[in-house]
Amino acid sequence: MKDKKQTLEETKITGFFDKNTTFKGDLEFKGSFRIDGQFKGNINSESTLIIGDNGKVEADIKIGSTSVSGEVKGTIQAKEKVEIHSNGKITGTIITPKLIVEEGAFLEDNCQTTDKMPQAPPPKPPQDKNDRKDMKIEQKAGQKT
């Protein structure tokens, strides 16, 4: 009976951001959570995250599984799976053992399908000359650049 109760709690939607909601910060939850509004920050849960058609998320996401019909920018680390529906759009990095992409979905990502989740997201390469310039400044004193 305990297993059945736990399964129901994990699949039940316990939180929801409607399309007129904007939220910045850290989000942690148990059960499933649906975002149809705008979210920016960090998301951490062992459960399911649903990004609805109107959802726009810019975040580092560590999740059990996720289903994307809206837009996501950032890193997704899913222990179970990432599912991108035909109108979904993801830009960033995906690390998951199972990736499902429907025809028509937009995917501009670095994808890794693996059972092992890294402790930290992979480093981002420099985007422009200023970023590379900052890297040279960090070199040890006495080194020639």
N, C-alpha and C positions, 0 to 999 in steps of 0.2 A: 504494500500500500504506500509506503514511503517513496519508492521509486516513481510510482504513478503521480504522486503529488509534486515531486520535484520536476518531473517532465512537464506537467501542466504549468508550473510556475515559470519555467524557462521559456516556454513558447507563448505565453500570455503577454500581450503588450502592456507593459507597466508604466510607460512614459511616452509622451508625444509632444513634439514641437509643431504647431500648425504653420501653414504657409505664411502667415503674417507675423511670425515670431523670429526675432534675431537674438542670438545668445553668443557671448564670448566667455570662454573660461574652460574649466575642466569638468568632464561629465563621466560619472561612474554610475552603473546601474546593475540590477539583477532582473532577470526576465528580459523580454524583448523591448526595444526602444525604437520609435519611428520618428524620423526627422523629415518634415515637409517644408520647414522654414530654412533659415540661414544659421549656420553654426561655425564658429572659429575657435580653435583651441586644441584640447587633447581629449580623447575618448578612450576609456579603459573599462573593459567588461569581459567576462567569460561567456556572455550570452550572445544574443542576436541583435544586430543593428540593421534597421531598414531605412534606406534613404529613398524617400518617395519621389514622384515625378517632379515636384516643385522644390525638392531639397537641394541646398547648395552648402557643401561642407568643405572647410579648409582646416585640416587637422592631421595630427599624428594619431592613428587609430590602432589600438591593440584590442582584439575582439575574438570571441569564439567563432562567429561567422557573420557575414554581412551580405545583404542583397541591395544592389544599387540600381535605381531607376532615374535618379537625378544626377547631380554633379559632385565629384569629390576631387580635391587637390590635396596631395600630401602622401604620407606613408600609411599603408594598411598592412598590419600583421595579423593574420587570422589563423587560429589554431585548427579550424575545421575546413572552411571554404569561403571563397569570394565568388559571388554571382553577380554578373553585370547584364542587365536586361537590355533590350534593343534600343531604348531611349536613354540608357545610362552613359555617363561620360566620366572617365577617371584619368587623371594626370598625376604622375608621381611614381611611387614604388609600391609593388604588391609582393608580399611574402606569404605564401599559403601552400598547404599540401594539395589543394584542389581548387582549380580556377575554371569557372564556367562563364563563357562569353557568348551571348546571343548575337545572331546576325544583325548588323546595324548599330551595334554598340560602338562607342568611341573609346579607344584605349591608347594612351600615349604614356607608356610605363616601362619601368625596369621590373620585369616579373621573375620571381624565383618560386618554383614549386618544390617545397621541401617540407619534411616533417619537423625539422628543427628550427625553432624560432630564435633569432639572435637576440642578445640582451639590449643592443642599441641599434637604431636604424643605420644603414650604410651611409658613409659620409657623402656629401654633395660636392661635385666638382665645381671649380671656380666658374662663374657665369660670365664675367667680363674682366677687362684689364685691371680694374681697381682691386678686384678680389685677388688676382695673382700678385699684385703689388703688395698687398697686405701680407701674403704668404712669405714674401722675401724678407719683410721686416721682422718676422718671427724667427728667422734663422739665427743661429748662435753668433755672438760677436766674434769677429776675426775671420769669418768665412767670406769668401768672395762670391758675389752673385753674378 
